Amino acid sequence: MLSKAQKFRLTGKERWRLKKWFTVIAPPVFGSMPIATTPADEPWKLLGRVIETTLYDLTGDITQVHIHLYFQIYKIEGEYAHTIFKGHELARDYIRSLTRRKSSKIAAIVNVFTKDGYKLRITGITWTTYRCKTSQKKAIRKIMIDLITKTAEAKTLDELIVAMIFGELAQNIFAEAKKIYPLRKVEIYKSKLLAVPTPEGLKKAVIVPRPGLTEAPYGTTA
């Protein structure tokens, strides 16, 4: 084991050779699959690192290549780095392809709590077939906010992730909002984990790596 002073004197290539490769594991809701490898000279330095992948990489379904997933490393076990769901976002090119002239695009951004106490920010977008009135936009946005909030409150974090990523939540919004005005598409565009329940109460979903730890504590009280 090299001292800090010895490591400081190493060249870039020598530092790189000292790094060890770790296999990154997806959260259980995504099958605990290996999704990447990442290097570190100390395991604790991996804590908090965010790994980006696509749903296509996990399922092999090319129609899901536009769904980007973000996982954050929170625990190291041997050569494996375990992750939690940090959020998702649809590819911007995909969103642009859905936006057309002479139609309306209605967005709703909602902070929600799941049944098991997690806090997330969810962004939904609805596209109408033709341009609609302001009053109709407000009615559709209210449906989006209500359904997103109620769905989160009725589901655990893992259940909500499945509903967002695999289309159940968007389909439910579509079924209700089309009663207001003809729709072309509904998507859950983005989500972000904001806070997590802990024995000390709700805390911001910020991982704080510390030397020697193999499982990261969360940040300050939310």
C-alpha positions, -999 to 999 in steps of 0.1 A, spaced: 0 0 0 15 33 -11 14 64 12 -3 96 2 31 112 -4 42 83 -27 10 85 -47 14 122 -51 48 116 -68 35 91 -93 30 101 -130 -4 99 -147 4 65 -162 15 51 -129 -16 64 -112 -37 48 -138 -20 14 -134 -28 15 -97 -65 18 -104 -88 -12 -99 -118 -19 -121 -152 -24 -105 -184 -38 -121 -214 -15 -117 -247 -33 -109 -281 -19 -118 -308 -15 -90 -329 -46 -82 -359 -31 -100 -338 -34 -132 -327 -69 -125 -294 -62 -107 -277 -66 -141 -240 -56 -147 -242 -23 -167 -207 -9 -168 -171 -11 -154 -155 19 -138 -120 24 -123 -109 38 -89 -77 37 -68 -98 36 -36 -133 19 -34 -148 48 -14 -141 72 -42 -167 55 -63 -195 64 -39 -217 91 -54 -205 85 -90 -234 86 -115 -236 61 -143 -257 67 -174 -272 40 -196 -303 34 -217 -332 12 -212 -322 -5 -245 -289 -15 -229 -309 -34 -202 -337 -49 -223 -323 -52 -258 -354 -35 -272 -343 -10 -298 -375 10 -294 -363 20 -259 -330 35 -269 -343 70 -263 -349 64 -226 -318 74 -206 -314 61 -171 -291 75 -143 -279 53 -115 -258 64 -86 -232 42 -68 -240 40 -31 -223 7 -19 -192 -13 -27 -191 -51 -21 -158 -66 -32 -154 -58 -69 -191 -48 -73 -205 -13 -71 -242 -12 -63 -265 16 -75 -297 33 -68 -321 49 -93 -312 86 -96 -336 96 -124 -343 93 -161 -347 116 -191 -359 110 -227 -335 119 -255 -340 155 -266 -340 145 -303 -369 122 -295 -388 150 -277 -381 174 -306 -395 149 -331 -428 149 -312 -432 187 -313 -450 199 -343 -465 231 -356 -502 238 -352 -504 216 -321 -500 223 -284 -473 210 -260 -483 210 -224 -458 203 -196 -463 197 -159 -435 195 -133 -445 179 -100 -427 172 -67 -442 140 -53 -438 115 -24 -440 78 -29 -458 54 -5 -425 44 11 -414 80 16 -391 89 -13 -394 124 -29 -390 129 -66 -395 156 -92 -414 143 -123 -419 161 -156 -447 150 -179 -455 163 -214 -487 160 -234 -490 168 -271 -524 176 -286 -535 167 -321 -542 203 -329 -537 236 -311 -561 239 -282 -574 267 -260 -557 281 -229 -585 267 -207 -581 233 -222 -543 234 -216 -550 242 -179 -575 214 -176 -550 189 -192 -522 201 -170 -544 197 -139 -551 161 -149 -514 154 -153 -505 169 -119 -533 150 -102 -526 117 -118 -488 119 -112 -493 129 -76 -519 102 -69 -499 75 -87 -468 83 -66 -487 83 -33 -501 48 -41 -468 32 -52 -434 24 -37 -404 39 -54 -397 7 -74 -434 5 -85 -433 42 -95 -401 37 -115 -418 9 -135 -449 30 -141 -428 59 -154 -403 40 -175 -425 14 -191 -454 37 -200 -482 29 -175 -483 64 -160 -483 80 -195 -511 57 -207 -533 66 -177 -528 103 -183 -536 99 -220 -568 80 -211 -581 109 -189 -567 139 -207 -581 129 -241 -616 136 -226 -606 173 -227 -591 174 -262 -578 150 -288 -542 140 -280 -513 127 -300 -488 116 -273 -481 117 -236 -446 110 -222 -430 111 -187 -401 132 -200 -379 133 -169 -376 123 -133 -351 131 -105 -347 116 -70 -347 145 -45 -348 130 -11 -348 96 6 -362 83 40 -336 75 66 -338 66 103 -330 102 110 -358 115 88 -360 126 52 -326 136 37 -315 150 4 -305 124 -21 -269 136 -21 -243 109 -14 -214 120 7 -183 98 1 -159 95 30 -125 77 32 -127 41 43 -165 38 39 -180 12 16 -216 24 19 -224 61 16 -245 81 40 -269 106 25 -266 144 27 -282 171 49 -318 170 61 -342 179 34 
